[in-house]
Amino acid sequence: MARVQSAAQKARERSLQELSERLGYTFKDLALLDRALTHASMGNEGKKSYERLEFLGDAFLNFAVADVLFRQDTEIAEGRLTETRARIVSREPLARAARRLELQSHLVSGKGLRESERILCDLMESVLGAVLIDGGVTPARAFVRRHILPQKTRTDEPEKDAKTALVHHCQHCKLGQPRYQLIETKGLPHEQEFVVRAHVNDGRDALGSGRTKQAAEKQAAAALLTQLRAS
C-alpha cells in the first residue's frame, strides 16, 4: 500500500525539486538531496545528516579543482597550483556559492542553530557529494565547474600571498603567529631543494618544498592553510 504523503512532505519535495532545477541537475533519488541538507542536530528525530556526504564532497572537490588547474596550464608550478586550489575550496567562496543557490533556505536543522559560514560551506560539499552518488563523476564535475570554479580561474595573476593569508587566518582564529622551520636541504648547490615545516601553536603543521626557502615556505603555508580551514 502506497504511503500517503503529508502536506509538509509534499511541500518539502516541491522545494527540493525547485532547488534541483537551480543546481542544474535532476536527482533520480531526491532523498539524497534531502539528506545533503539535513544537519546532524536532527539526529534525535531519526534523520540521517549530511556529514558523510560532506566528507565525500570535500574529497571530490579537492580532486576536481586540482584536475582543472593541472590541465589548464602545464607550466604552472606546484606551489601556485596548491595556493590556487586552497583559495577556491576555502570556506568563504564556498559559503558565497551556497548563498547564491539559497541552500540555507532548504536546511533542516534544530532550533537555534545559526547558518554559519562553516555550515554553508558544509552544504556545498554535501550537495556535491549527493550529486556524485546519484549521477556519478560527470555531473559532479559539471556541478563544480558551474557553481564553484570562478568563471576565469587564474593561477598566474598576483593573489594574496599564502603566508599572508595564513597570518590573517591565524589572527582571526587566535592561533598565534605561524612559524617556519627549515627541515632539510637536498641536492647540489646549484640545484638545491628546500623542505620547510610551517606550524602553529596548537601543533598542527604542514610541509612544503621549493627551489628557494621562500617558495618552500609559501607551499608549506598554503598546505597548512588548507588544513586549518578544513578543521
PyMOL CGO cylinders between C-alpha atoms (Angstrom):
from pymol import cmd
from pymol.cgo import CYLINDER

trace = [
    CYLINDER, 0.00, 0.00, 0.00, 1.47, 3.33, -1.01, 0.3, 1, 1, 1, 1, 1, 1,
    CYLINDER, 1.47, 3.33, -1.01, 2.43, 5.67, 1.78, 0.3, 1, 1, 1, 1, 1, 1,
    CYLINDER, 2.43, 5.67, 1.78, 0.33, 8.81, 1.87, 0.3, 1, 1, 1, 1, 1, 1,
    CYLINDER, 0.33, 8.81, 1.87, 2.47, 11.96, 1.95, 0.3, 1, 1, 1, 1, 1, 1,
    CYLINDER, 2.47, 11.96, 1.95, 1.64, 14.70, 4.40, 0.3, 1, 1, 1, 1, 1, 1,
    CYLINDER, 1.64, 14.70, 4.40, 1.27, 18.29, 3.27, 0.3, 1, 1, 1, 1, 1, 1,
    CYLINDER, 1.27, 18.29, 3.27, 4.67, 19.09, 4.80, 0.3, 1, 1, 1, 1, 1, 1,
    CYLINDER, 4.67, 19.09, 4.80, 6.32, 16.22, 2.91, 0.3, 1, 1, 1, 1, 1, 1,
    CYLINDER, 6.32, 16.22, 2.91, 4.77, 17.35, -0.37, 0.3, 1, 1, 1, 1, 1, 1,
    CYLINDER, 4.77, 17.35, -0.37, 5.94, 20.92, 0.23, 0.3, 1, 1, 1, 1, 1, 1,
    CYLINDER, 5.94, 20.92, 0.23, 9.46, 19.68, 1.02, 0.3, 1, 1, 1, 1, 1, 1,
    CYLINDER, 9.46, 19.68, 1.02, 9.53, 17.61, -2.16, 0.3, 1, 1, 1, 1, 1, 1,
    CYLINDER, 9.53, 17.61, -2.16, 8.41, 20.59, -4.26, 0.3, 1, 1, 1, 1, 1, 1,
    CYLINDER, 8.41, 20.59, -4.26, 11.07, 22.84, -2.75, 0.3, 1, 1, 1, 1, 1, 1,
    CYLINDER, 11.07, 22.84, -2.75, 13.77, 20.24, -3.37, 0.3, 1, 1, 1, 1, 1, 1,
    CYLINDER, 13.77, 20.24, -3.37, 12.67, 19.86, -6.99, 0.3, 1, 1, 1, 1, 1, 1,
    CYLINDER, 12.67, 19.86, -6.99, 12.88, 23.64, -7.43, 0.3, 1, 1, 1, 1, 1, 1,
    CYLINDER, 12.88, 23.64, -7.43, 16.35, 23.60, -5.88, 0.3, 1, 1, 1, 1, 1, 1,
    CYLINDER, 16.35, 23.60, -5.88, 17.35, 20.76, -8.18, 0.3, 1, 1, 1, 1, 1, 1,
    CYLINDER, 17.35, 20.76, -8.18, 16.46, 22.97, -11.16, 0.3, 1, 1, 1, 1, 1, 1,
    CYLINDER, 16.46, 22.97, -11.16, 18.69, 25.76, -9.79, 0.3, 1, 1, 1, 1, 1, 1,
    CYLINDER, 18.69, 25.76, -9.79, 21.51, 23.27, -9.31, 0.3, 1, 1, 1, 1, 1, 1,
    CYLINDER, 21.51, 23.27, -9.31, 21.22, 22.23, -12.95, 0.3, 1, 1, 1, 1, 1, 1,
    CYLINDER, 21.22, 22.23, -12.95, 20.95, 18.56, -12.04, 0.3, 1, 1, 1, 1, 1, 1,
    CYLINDER, 20.95, 18.56, -12.04, 17.85, 16.36, -11.78, 0.3, 1, 1, 1, 1, 1, 1,
    CYLINDER, 17.85, 16.36, -11.78, 18.12, 13.82, -8.97, 0.3, 1, 1, 1, 1, 1, 1,
    CYLINDER, 18.12, 13.82, -8.97, 16.98, 10.27, -9.59, 0.3, 1, 1, 1, 1, 1, 1,
    CYLINDER, 16.98, 10.27, -9.59, 16.81, 9.86, -5.80, 0.3, 1, 1, 1, 1, 1, 1,
    CYLINDER, 16.81, 9.86, -5.80, 15.57, 13.12, -4.30, 0.3, 1, 1, 1, 1, 1, 1,
    CYLINDER, 15.57, 13.12, -4.30, 16.11, 11.69, -0.81, 0.3, 1, 1, 1, 1, 1, 1,
    CYLINDER, 16.11, 11.69, -0.81, 19.86, 12.15, -1.35, 0.3, 1, 1, 1, 1, 1, 1,
    CYLINDER, 19.86, 12.15, -1.35, 19.39, 15.89, -1.80, 0.3, 1, 1, 1, 1, 1, 1,
    CYLINDER, 19.39, 15.89, -1.80, 17.15, 15.95, 1.26, 0.3, 1, 1, 1, 1, 1, 1,
    CYLINDER, 17.15, 15.95, 1.26, 19.86, 14.22, 3.31, 0.3, 1, 1, 1, 1, 1, 1,
    CYLINDER, 19.86, 14.22, 3.31, 22.51, 16.62, 1.95, 0.3, 1, 1, 1, 1, 1, 1,
    CYLINDER, 22.51, 16.62, 1.95, 20.53, 19.46, 3.52, 0.3, 1, 1, 1, 1, 1, 1,
    CYLINDER, 20.53, 19.46, 3.52, 19.85, 17.83, 6.91, 0.3, 1, 1, 1, 1, 1, 1,
    CYLINDER, 19.85, 17.83, 6.91, 22.03, 18.89, 9.84, 0.3, 1, 1, 1, 1, 1, 1,
    CYLINDER, 22.03, 18.89, 9.84, 23.28, 16.46, 12.49, 0.3, 1, 1, 1, 1, 1, 1,
    CYLINDER, 23.28, 16.46, 12.49, 21.12, 18.27, 15.06, 0.3, 1, 1, 1, 1, 1, 1,
    CYLINDER, 21.12, 18.27, 15.06, 18.15, 16.39, 13.59, 0.3, 1, 1, 1, 1, 1, 1,
    CYLINDER, 18.15, 16.39, 13.59, 19.58, 13.02, 14.67, 0.3, 1, 1, 1, 1, 1, 1,
    CYLINDER, 19.58, 13.02, 14.67, 17.18, 12.83, 17.61, 0.3, 1, 1, 1, 1, 1, 1,
    CYLINDER, 17.18, 12.83, 17.61, 14.32, 12.73, 15.11, 0.3, 1, 1, 1, 1, 1, 1,
    CYLINDER, 14.32, 12.73, 15.11, 15.82, 9.78, 13.29, 0.3, 1, 1, 1, 1, 1, 1,
    CYLINDER, 15.82, 9.78, 13.29, 17.02, 11.77, 10.29, 0.3, 1, 1, 1, 1, 1, 1,
    CYLINDER, 17.02, 11.77, 10.29, 20.37, 10.99, 8.68, 0.3, 1, 1, 1, 1, 1, 1,
    CYLINDER, 20.37, 10.99, 8.68, 22.63, 14.02, 8.45, 0.3, 1, 1, 1, 1, 1, 1,
    CYLINDER, 22.63, 14.02, 8.45, 24.73, 15.38, 5.62, 0.3, 1, 1, 1, 1, 1, 1,
    CYLINDER, 24.73, 15.38, 5.62, 28.06, 14.57, 7.31, 0.3, 1, 1, 1, 1, 1, 1,
    CYLINDER, 28.06, 14.57, 7.31, 29.00, 11.51, 5.24, 0.3, 1, 1, 1, 1, 1, 1,
    CYLINDER, 29.00, 11.51, 5.24, 28.00, 13.25, 2.00, 0.3, 1, 1, 1, 1, 1, 1,
    CYLINDER, 28.00, 13.25, 2.00, 30.04, 16.27, 3.06, 0.3, 1, 1, 1, 1, 1, 1,
    CYLINDER, 30.04, 16.27, 3.06, 33.10, 14.04, 3.60, 0.3, 1, 1, 1, 1, 1, 1,
    CYLINDER, 33.10, 14.04, 3.60, 32.74, 12.64, 0.09, 0.3, 1, 1, 1, 1, 1, 1,
    CYLINDER, 32.74, 12.64, 0.09, 32.02, 16.02, -1.50, 0.3, 1, 1, 1, 1, 1, 1,
    CYLINDER, 32.02, 16.02, -1.50, 35.05, 17.60, 0.16, 0.3, 1, 1, 1, 1, 1, 1,
    CYLINDER, 35.05, 17.60, 0.16, 37.36, 14.88, -1.18, 0.3, 1, 1, 1, 1, 1, 1,
    CYLINDER, 37.36, 14.88, -1.18, 35.91, 15.06, -4.69, 0.3, 1, 1, 1, 1, 1, 1,
    CYLINDER, 35.91, 15.06, -4.69, 36.01, 18.87, -4.72, 0.3, 1, 1, 1, 1, 1, 1,
    CYLINDER, 36.01, 18.87, -4.72, 39.74, 18.92, -3.98, 0.3, 1, 1, 1, 1, 1, 1,
    CYLINDER, 39.74, 18.92, -3.98, 40.35, 16.38, -6.74, 0.3, 1, 1, 1, 1, 1, 1,
    CYLINDER, 40.35, 16.38, -6.74, 38.11, 18.10, -9.31, 0.3, 1, 1, 1, 1, 1, 1,
    CYLINDER, 38.11, 18.10, -9.31, 39.63, 21.55, -8.74, 0.3, 1, 1, 1, 1, 1, 1,
    CYLINDER, 39.63, 21.55, -8.74, 43.17, 20.14, -8.80, 0.3, 1, 1, 1, 1, 1, 1,
    CYLINDER, 43.17, 20.14, -8.80, 42.40, 18.35, -12.07, 0.3, 1, 1, 1, 1, 1, 1,
    CYLINDER, 42.40, 18.35, -12.07, 41.09, 21.53, -13.72, 0.3, 1, 1, 1, 1, 1, 1,
    CYLINDER, 41.09, 21.53, -13.72, 44.09, 23.57, -12.58, 0.3, 1, 1, 1, 1, 1, 1,
    CYLINDER, 44.09, 23.57, -12.58, 46.56, 20.87, -13.63, 0.3, 1, 1, 1, 1, 1, 1,
    CYLINDER, 46.56, 20.87, -13.63, 45.13, 20.67, -17.15, 0.3, 1, 1, 1, 1, 1, 1,
    CYLINDER, 45.13, 20.67, -17.15, 44.71, 24.41, -17.52, 0.3, 1, 1, 1, 1, 1, 1,
    CYLINDER, 44.71, 24.41, -17.52, 48.41, 25.27, -17.75, 0.3, 1, 1, 1, 1, 1, 1,
    CYLINDER, 48.41, 25.27, -17.75, 51.20, 22.70, -17.76, 0.3, 1, 1, 1, 1, 1, 1,
    CYLINDER, 51.20, 22.70, -17.76, 53.80, 25.34, -16.87, 0.3, 1, 1, 1, 1, 1, 1,
    CYLINDER, 53.80, 25.34, -16.87, 52.32, 26.42, -13.53, 0.3, 1, 1, 1, 1, 1, 1,
    CYLINDER, 52.32, 26.42, -13.53, 54.46, 25.31, -10.57, 0.3, 1, 1, 1, 1, 1, 1,
    CYLINDER, 54.46, 25.31, -10.57, 53.09, 23.06, -7.86, 0.3, 1, 1, 1, 1, 1, 1,
    CYLINDER, 53.09, 23.06, -7.86, 53.23, 25.78, -5.22, 0.3, 1, 1, 1, 1, 1, 1,
    CYLINDER, 53.23, 25.78, -5.22, 50.98, 28.07, -7.27, 0.3, 1, 1, 1, 1, 1, 1,
    CYLINDER, 50.98, 28.07, -7.27, 48.61, 25.19, -8.00, 0.3, 1, 1, 1, 1, 1, 1,
    CYLINDER, 48.61, 25.19, -8.00, 48.37, 24.47, -4.27, 0.3, 1, 1, 1, 1, 1, 1,
    CYLINDER, 48.37, 24.47, -4.27, 47.73, 28.12, -3.43, 0.3, 1, 1, 1, 1, 1, 1,
    CYLINDER, 47.73, 28.12, -3.43, 45.05, 28.49, -6.11, 0.3, 1, 1, 1, 1, 1, 1,
    CYLINDER, 45.05, 28.49, -6.11, 43.24, 25.31, -5.13, 0.3, 1, 1, 1, 1, 1, 1,
    CYLINDER, 43.24, 25.31, -5.13, 43.32, 26.31, -1.45, 0.3, 1, 1, 1, 1, 1, 1,
    CYLINDER, 43.32, 26.31, -1.45, 41.76, 29.66, -2.37, 0.3, 1, 1, 1, 1, 1, 1,
    CYLINDER, 41.76, 29.66, -2.37, 38.99, 28.12, -4.47, 0.3, 1, 1, 1, 1, 1, 1,
    CYLINDER, 38.99, 28.12, -4.47, 37.95, 25.44, -1.95, 0.3, 1, 1, 1, 1, 1, 1,
    CYLINDER, 37.95, 25.44, -1.95, 38.21, 27.65, 1.13, 0.3, 1, 1, 1, 1, 1, 1,
    CYLINDER, 38.21, 27.65, 1.13, 35.24, 28.43, 3.32, 0.3, 1, 1, 1, 1, 1, 1,
    CYLINDER, 35.24, 28.43, 3.32, 34.42, 31.95, 2.15, 0.3, 1, 1, 1, 1, 1, 1,
    CYLINDER, 34.42, 31.95, 2.15, 33.91, 31.27, -1.60, 0.3, 1, 1, 1, 1, 1, 1,
    CYLINDER, 33.91, 31.27, -1.60, 32.03, 28.04, -0.87, 0.3, 1, 1, 1, 1, 1, 1,
    CYLINDER, 32.03, 28.04, -0.87, 29.72, 29.90, 1.51, 0.3, 1, 1, 1, 1, 1, 1,
    CYLINDER, 29.72, 29.90, 1.51, 29.10, 32.56, -1.16, 0.3, 1, 1, 1, 1, 1, 1,
    CYLINDER, 29.10, 32.56, -1.16, 28.20, 29.84, -3.65, 0.3, 1, 1, 1, 1, 1, 1,
    CYLINDER, 28.20, 29.84, -3.65, 25.80, 28.30, -1.12, 0.3, 1, 1, 1, 1, 1, 1,
    CYLINDER, 25.80, 28.30, -1.12, 24.09, 31.66, -0.65, 0.3, 1, 1, 1, 1, 1, 1,
    CYLINDER, 24.09, 31.66, -0.65, 23.73, 32.14, -4.41, 0.3, 1, 1, 1, 1, 1, 1,
    CYLINDER, 23.73, 32.14, -4.41, 21.97, 28.79, -4.58, 0.3, 1, 1, 1, 1, 1, 1,
    CYLINDER, 21.97, 28.79, -4.58, 19.94, 29.63, -1.43, 0.3, 1, 1, 1, 1, 1, 1,
    CYLINDER, 19.94, 29.63, -1.43, 20.90, 26.33, 0.18, 0.3, 1, 1, 1, 1, 1, 1,
    CYLINDER, 20.90, 26.33, 0.18, 20.37, 27.81, 3.64, 0.3, 1, 1, 1, 1, 1, 1,
    CYLINDER, 20.37, 27.81, 3.64, 16.65, 28.17, 2.98, 0.3, 1, 1, 1, 1, 1, 1,
    CYLINDER, 16.65, 28.17, 2.98, 16.42, 24.40, 2.46, 0.3, 1, 1, 1, 1, 1, 1,
    CYLINDER, 16.42, 24.40, 2.46, 18.48, 23.42, 5.51, 0.3, 1, 1, 1, 1, 1, 1,
    CYLINDER, 18.48, 23.42, 5.51, 16.70, 21.18, 8.03, 0.3, 1, 1, 1, 1, 1, 1,
    CYLINDER, 16.70, 21.18, 8.03, 18.22, 21.75, 11.47, 0.3, 1, 1, 1, 1, 1, 1,
    CYLINDER, 18.22, 21.75, 11.47, 17.49, 22.01, 15.16, 0.3, 1, 1, 1, 1, 1, 1,
    CYLINDER, 17.49, 22.01, 15.16, 16.11, 25.19, 16.66, 0.3, 1, 1, 1, 1, 1, 1,
    CYLINDER, 16.11, 25.19, 16.66, 18.57, 27.97, 17.42, 0.3, 1, 1, 1, 1, 1, 1,
    CYLINDER, 18.57, 27.97, 17.42, 21.22, 26.73, 15.01, 0.3, 1, 1, 1, 1, 1, 1,
    CYLINDER, 21.22, 26.73, 15.01, 22.83, 29.63, 13.18, 0.3, 1, 1, 1, 1, 1, 1,
    CYLINDER, 22.83, 29.63, 13.18, 23.55, 29.25, 9.50, 0.3, 1, 1, 1, 1, 1, 1,
    CYLINDER, 23.55, 29.25, 9.50, 27.25, 30.00, 9.86, 0.3, 1, 1, 1, 1, 1, 1,
    CYLINDER, 27.25, 30.00, 9.86, 29.74, 30.29, 7.06, 0.3, 1, 1, 1, 1, 1, 1,
    CYLINDER, 29.74, 30.29, 7.06, 31.04, 26.87, 8.05, 0.3, 1, 1, 1, 1, 1, 1,
    CYLINDER, 31.04, 26.87, 8.05, 27.60, 25.28, 7.71, 0.3, 1, 1, 1, 1, 1, 1,
    CYLINDER, 27.60, 25.28, 7.71, 27.10, 26.93, 4.33, 0.3, 1, 1, 1, 1, 1, 1,
    CYLINDER, 27.10, 26.93, 4.33, 30.43, 25.50, 3.22, 0.3, 1, 1, 1, 1, 1, 1,
    CYLINDER, 30.43, 25.50, 3.22, 29.37, 22.08, 4.51, 0.3, 1, 1, 1, 1, 1, 1,
    CYLINDER, 29.37, 22.08, 4.51, 26.15, 22.29, 2.49, 0.3, 1, 1, 1, 1, 1, 1,
    CYLINDER, 26.15, 22.29, 2.49, 28.00, 22.95, -0.77, 0.3, 1, 1, 1, 1, 1, 1,
    CYLINDER, 28.00, 22.95, -0.77, 30.21, 19.92, -0.17, 0.3, 1, 1, 1, 1, 1, 1,
    CYLINDER, 30.21, 19.92, -0.17, 27.35, 17.66, 0.90, 0.3, 1, 1, 1, 1, 1, 1,
    CYLINDER, 27.35, 17.66, 0.90, 25.21, 18.60, -2.11, 0.3, 1, 1, 1, 1, 1, 1,
    CYLINDER, 25.21, 18.60, -2.11, 28.21, 17.88, -4.34, 0.3, 1, 1, 1, 1, 1, 1,
    CYLINDER, 28.21, 17.88, -4.34, 28.54, 14.51, -2.62, 0.3, 1, 1, 1, 1, 1, 1,
    CYLINDER, 28.54, 14.51, -2.62, 24.87, 13.81, -3.27, 0.3, 1, 1, 1, 1, 1, 1,
    CYLINDER, 24.87, 13.81, -3.27, 25.26, 14.66, -6.97, 0.3, 1, 1, 1, 1, 1, 1,
    CYLINDER, 25.26, 14.66, -6.97, 28.28, 12.35, -7.16, 0.3, 1, 1, 1, 1, 1, 1,
    CYLINDER, 28.28, 12.35, -7.16, 26.41, 9.43, -5.56, 0.3, 1, 1, 1, 1, 1, 1,
    CYLINDER, 26.41, 9.43, -5.56, 23.25, 9.99, -7.59, 0.3, 1, 1, 1, 1, 1, 1,
    CYLINDER, 23.25, 9.99, -7.59, 24.75, 10.67, -11.00, 0.3, 1, 1, 1, 1, 1, 1,
    CYLINDER, 24.75, 10.67, -11.00, 28.44, 9.82, -10.96, 0.3, 1, 1, 1, 1, 1, 1,
    CYLINDER, 28.44, 9.82, -10.96, 31.60, 11.71, -11.84, 0.3, 1, 1, 1, 1, 1, 1,
    CYLINDER, 31.60, 11.71, -11.84, 30.44, 13.59, -14.96, 0.3, 1, 1, 1, 1, 1, 1,
    CYLINDER, 30.44, 13.59, -14.96, 27.56, 15.57, -13.38, 0.3, 1, 1, 1, 1, 1, 1,
    CYLINDER, 27.56, 15.57, -13.38, 29.67, 16.11, -10.25, 0.3, 1, 1, 1, 1, 1, 1,
    CYLINDER, 29.67, 16.11, -10.25, 32.42, 17.67, -12.36, 0.3, 1, 1, 1, 1, 1, 1,
    CYLINDER, 32.42, 17.67, -12.36, 29.81, 19.81, -14.10, 0.3, 1, 1, 1, 1, 1, 1,
    CYLINDER, 29.81, 19.81, -14.10, 28.48, 20.95, -10.70, 0.3, 1, 1, 1, 1, 1, 1,
    CYLINDER, 28.48, 20.95, -10.70, 31.97, 22.04, -9.63, 0.3, 1, 1, 1, 1, 1, 1,
    CYLINDER, 31.97, 22.04, -9.63, 32.55, 23.93, -12.88, 0.3, 1, 1, 1, 1, 1, 1,
    CYLINDER, 32.55, 23.93, -12.88, 29.13, 25.61, -12.82, 0.3, 1, 1, 1, 1, 1, 1,
    CYLINDER, 29.13, 25.61, -12.82, 28.85, 26.60, -9.19, 0.3, 1, 1, 1, 1, 1, 1,
    CYLINDER, 28.85, 26.60, -9.19, 32.29, 26.54, -7.53, 0.3, 1, 1, 1, 1, 1, 1,
    CYLINDER, 32.29, 26.54, -7.53, 35.05, 27.31, -10.01, 0.3, 1, 1, 1, 1, 1, 1,
    CYLINDER, 35.05, 27.31, -10.01, 35.42, 31.02, -10.84, 0.3, 1, 1, 1, 1, 1, 1,
    CYLINDER, 35.42, 31.02, -10.84, 34.39, 31.95, -14.36, 0.3, 1, 1, 1, 1, 1, 1,
    CYLINDER, 34.39, 31.95, -14.36, 38.04, 32.59, -15.13, 0.3, 1, 1, 1, 1, 1, 1,
    CYLINDER, 38.04, 32.59, -15.13, 40.44, 30.70, -12.89, 0.3, 1, 1, 1, 1, 1, 1,
    CYLINDER, 40.44, 30.70, -12.89, 43.78, 32.42, -12.92, 0.3, 1, 1, 1, 1, 1, 1,
    CYLINDER, 43.78, 32.42, -12.92, 46.85, 30.79, -11.43, 0.3, 1, 1, 1, 1, 1, 1,
    CYLINDER, 46.85, 30.79, -11.43, 49.29, 33.37, -12.77, 0.3, 1, 1, 1, 1, 1, 1,
    CYLINDER, 49.29, 33.37, -12.77, 47.78, 36.65, -11.51, 0.3, 1, 1, 1, 1, 1, 1,
    CYLINDER, 47.78, 36.65, -11.51, 49.02, 38.26, -8.30, 0.3, 1, 1, 1, 1, 1, 1,
    CYLINDER, 49.02, 38.26, -8.30, 46.99, 36.84, -5.44, 0.3, 1, 1, 1, 1, 1, 1,
    CYLINDER, 46.99, 36.84, -5.44, 47.23, 37.27, -1.71, 0.3, 1, 1, 1, 1, 1, 1,
    CYLINDER, 47.23, 37.27, -1.71, 50.44, 35.52, -0.70, 0.3, 1, 1, 1, 1, 1, 1,
    CYLINDER, 50.44, 35.52, -0.70, 49.80, 32.20, 1.06, 0.3, 1, 1, 1, 1, 1, 1,
    CYLINDER, 49.80, 32.20, 1.06, 51.94, 33.30, 4.01, 0.3, 1, 1, 1, 1, 1, 1,
    CYLINDER, 51.94, 33.30, 4.01, 49.92, 36.50, 4.36, 0.3, 1, 1, 1, 1, 1, 1,
    CYLINDER, 49.92, 36.50, 4.36, 46.65, 34.58, 4.10, 0.3, 1, 1, 1, 1, 1, 1,
    CYLINDER, 46.65, 34.58, 4.10, 47.89, 32.17, 6.78, 0.3, 1, 1, 1, 1, 1, 1,
    CYLINDER, 47.89, 32.17, 6.78, 48.78, 35.03, 9.12, 0.3, 1, 1, 1, 1, 1, 1,
    CYLINDER, 48.78, 35.03, 9.12, 45.30, 36.56, 8.67, 0.3, 1, 1, 1, 1, 1, 1,
    CYLINDER, 45.30, 36.56, 8.67, 43.62, 33.20, 9.29, 0.3, 1, 1, 1, 1, 1, 1,
    CYLINDER, 43.62, 33.20, 9.29, 45.69, 32.59, 12.43, 0.3, 1, 1, 1, 1, 1, 1,
    CYLINDER, 45.69, 32.59, 12.43, 44.90, 36.06, 13.74, 0.3, 1, 1, 1, 1, 1, 1,
    CYLINDER, 44.90, 36.06, 13.74, 41.19, 35.56, 13.10, 0.3, 1, 1, 1, 1, 1, 1,
    CYLINDER, 41.19, 35.56, 13.10, 41.16, 32.15, 14.83, 0.3, 1, 1, 1, 1, 1, 1,
    CYLINDER, 41.16, 32.15, 14.83, 43.53, 33.22, 17.64, 0.3, 1, 1, 1, 1, 1, 1,
    CYLINDER, 43.53, 33.22, 17.64, 46.14, 30.61, 16.72, 0.3, 1, 1, 1, 1, 1, 1,
    CYLINDER, 46.14, 30.61, 16.72, 49.15, 32.86, 17.24, 0.3, 1, 1, 1, 1, 1, 1,
    CYLINDER, 49.15, 32.86, 17.24, 51.85, 33.68, 14.73, 0.3, 1, 1, 1, 1, 1, 1,
    CYLINDER, 51.85, 33.68, 14.73, 52.67, 30.87, 12.27, 0.3, 1, 1, 1, 1, 1, 1,
    CYLINDER, 52.67, 30.87, 12.27, 56.31, 29.80, 12.30, 0.3, 1, 1, 1, 1, 1, 1,
    CYLINDER, 56.31, 29.80, 12.30, 58.59, 28.21, 9.72, 0.3, 1, 1, 1, 1, 1, 1,
    CYLINDER, 58.59, 28.21, 9.72, 61.38, 25.71, 10.24, 0.3, 1, 1, 1, 1, 1, 1,
    CYLINDER, 61.38, 25.71, 10.24, 63.91, 24.56, 7.65, 0.3, 1, 1, 1, 1, 1, 1,
    CYLINDER, 63.91, 24.56, 7.65, 63.82, 20.76, 7.80, 0.3, 1, 1, 1, 1, 1, 1,
    CYLINDER, 63.82, 20.76, 7.80, 66.13, 19.70, 5.01, 0.3, 1, 1, 1, 1, 1, 1,
    CYLINDER, 66.13, 19.70, 5.01, 68.21, 20.95, 2.11, 0.3, 1, 1, 1, 1, 1, 1,
    CYLINDER, 68.21, 20.95, 2.11, 68.62, 18.47, -0.74, 0.3, 1, 1, 1, 1, 1, 1,
    CYLINDER, 68.62, 18.47, -0.74, 70.58, 18.42, -3.97, 0.3, 1, 1, 1, 1, 1, 1,
    CYLINDER, 70.58, 18.42, -3.97, 73.73, 20.06, -5.30, 0.3, 1, 1, 1, 1, 1, 1,
    CYLINDER, 73.73, 20.06, -5.30, 74.44, 23.74, -4.53, 0.3, 1, 1, 1, 1, 1, 1,
    CYLINDER, 74.44, 23.74, -4.53, 73.25, 24.90, -7.97, 0.3, 1, 1, 1, 1, 1, 1,
    CYLINDER, 73.25, 24.90, -7.97, 70.01, 22.89, -7.86, 0.3, 1, 1, 1, 1, 1, 1,
    CYLINDER, 70.01, 22.89, -7.86, 69.03, 22.77, -4.21, 0.3, 1, 1, 1, 1, 1, 1,
    CYLINDER, 69.03, 22.77, -4.21, 65.58, 21.92, -2.93, 0.3, 1, 1, 1, 1, 1, 1,
    CYLINDER, 65.58, 21.92, -2.93, 64.47, 23.21, 0.45, 0.3, 1, 1, 1, 1, 1, 1,
    CYLINDER, 64.47, 23.21, 0.45, 61.97, 21.46, 2.71, 0.3, 1, 1, 1, 1, 1, 1,
    CYLINDER, 61.97, 21.46, 2.71, 60.21, 23.71, 5.22, 0.3, 1, 1, 1, 1, 1, 1,
    CYLINDER, 60.21, 23.71, 5.22, 57.75, 22.99, 8.04, 0.3, 1, 1, 1, 1, 1, 1,
    CYLINDER, 57.75, 22.99, 8.04, 55.01, 25.55, 8.80, 0.3, 1, 1, 1, 1, 1, 1,
    CYLINDER, 55.01, 25.55, 8.80, 53.34, 25.18, 12.19, 0.3, 1, 1, 1, 1, 1, 1,
    CYLINDER, 53.34, 25.18, 12.19, 51.05, 26.95, 14.65, 0.3, 1, 1, 1, 1, 1, 1,
    CYLINDER, 51.05, 26.95, 14.65, 50.88, 26.95, 18.43, 0.3, 1, 1, 1, 1, 1, 1,
    CYLINDER, 50.88, 26.95, 18.43, 48.45, 24.04, 18.76, 0.3, 1, 1, 1, 1, 1, 1,
    CYLINDER, 48.45, 24.04, 18.76, 50.87, 21.69, 16.99, 0.3, 1, 1, 1, 1, 1, 1,
    CYLINDER, 50.87, 21.69, 16.99, 49.24, 21.48, 13.57, 0.3, 1, 1, 1, 1, 1, 1,
    CYLINDER, 49.24, 21.48, 13.57, 51.77, 21.65, 10.78, 0.3, 1, 1, 1, 1, 1, 1,
    CYLINDER, 51.77, 21.65, 10.78, 52.44, 21.03, 7.10, 0.3, 1, 1, 1, 1, 1, 1,
    CYLINDER, 52.44, 21.03, 7.10, 55.48, 20.63, 4.87, 0.3, 1, 1, 1, 1, 1, 1,
    CYLINDER, 55.48, 20.63, 4.87, 56.40, 22.44, 1.69, 0.3, 1, 1, 1, 1, 1, 1,
    CYLINDER, 56.40, 22.44, 1.69, 59.30, 22.26, -0.71, 0.3, 1, 1, 1, 1, 1, 1,
    CYLINDER, 59.30, 22.26, -0.71, 60.82, 24.50, -3.36, 0.3, 1, 1, 1, 1, 1, 1,
    CYLINDER, 60.82, 24.50, -3.36, 63.95, 25.70, -5.10, 0.3, 1, 1, 1, 1, 1, 1,
    CYLINDER, 63.95, 25.70, -5.10, 64.15, 28.61, -2.65, 0.3, 1, 1, 1, 1, 1, 1,
    CYLINDER, 64.15, 28.61, -2.65, 63.32, 28.88, 1.04, 0.3, 1, 1, 1, 1, 1, 1,
    CYLINDER, 63.32, 28.88, 1.04, 60.64, 31.45, 0.23, 0.3, 1, 1, 1, 1, 1, 1,
    CYLINDER, 60.64, 31.45, 0.23, 58.96, 29.13, -2.29, 0.3, 1, 1, 1, 1, 1, 1,
    CYLINDER, 58.96, 29.13, -2.29, 59.08, 26.26, 0.21, 0.3, 1, 1, 1, 1, 1, 1,
    CYLINDER, 59.08, 26.26, 0.21, 57.58, 28.46, 2.94, 0.3, 1, 1, 1, 1, 1, 1,
    CYLINDER, 57.58, 28.46, 2.94, 54.76, 29.56, 0.62, 0.3, 1, 1, 1, 1, 1, 1,
    CYLINDER, 54.76, 29.56, 0.62, 53.93, 25.97, -0.26, 0.3, 1, 1, 1, 1, 1, 1,
    CYLINDER, 53.93, 25.97, -0.26, 54.00, 24.92, 3.40, 0.3, 1, 1, 1, 1, 1, 1,
    CYLINDER, 54.00, 24.92, 3.40, 51.80, 27.91, 4.30, 0.3, 1, 1, 1, 1, 1, 1,
    CYLINDER, 51.80, 27.91, 4.30, 49.27, 27.02, 1.58, 0.3, 1, 1, 1, 1, 1, 1,
    CYLINDER, 49.27, 27.02, 1.58, 49.13, 23.40, 2.73, 0.3, 1, 1, 1, 1, 1, 1,
    CYLINDER, 49.13, 23.40, 2.73, 48.71, 24.39, 6.39, 0.3, 1, 1, 1, 1, 1, 1,
    CYLINDER, 48.71, 24.39, 6.39, 46.06, 26.96, 5.49, 0.3, 1, 1, 1, 1, 1, 1,
    CYLINDER, 46.06, 26.96, 5.49, 44.05, 24.29, 3.66, 0.3, 1, 1, 1, 1, 1, 1,
    CYLINDER, 44.05, 24.29, 3.66, 44.31, 22.05, 6.71, 0.3, 1, 1, 1, 1, 1, 1,
    CYLINDER, 44.31, 22.05, 6.71, 43.25, 24.76, 9.15, 0.3, 1, 1, 1, 1, 1, 1,
    CYLINDER, 43.25, 24.76, 9.15, 40.30, 25.89, 7.03, 0.3, 1, 1, 1, 1, 1, 1,
    CYLINDER, 40.30, 25.89, 7.03, 39.04, 22.32, 6.82, 0.3, 1, 1, 1, 1, 1, 1,
    CYLINDER, 39.04, 22.32, 6.82, 39.08, 21.80, 10.59, 0.3, 1, 1, 1, 1, 1, 1,
]
cmd.load_cgo(trace, "trace")
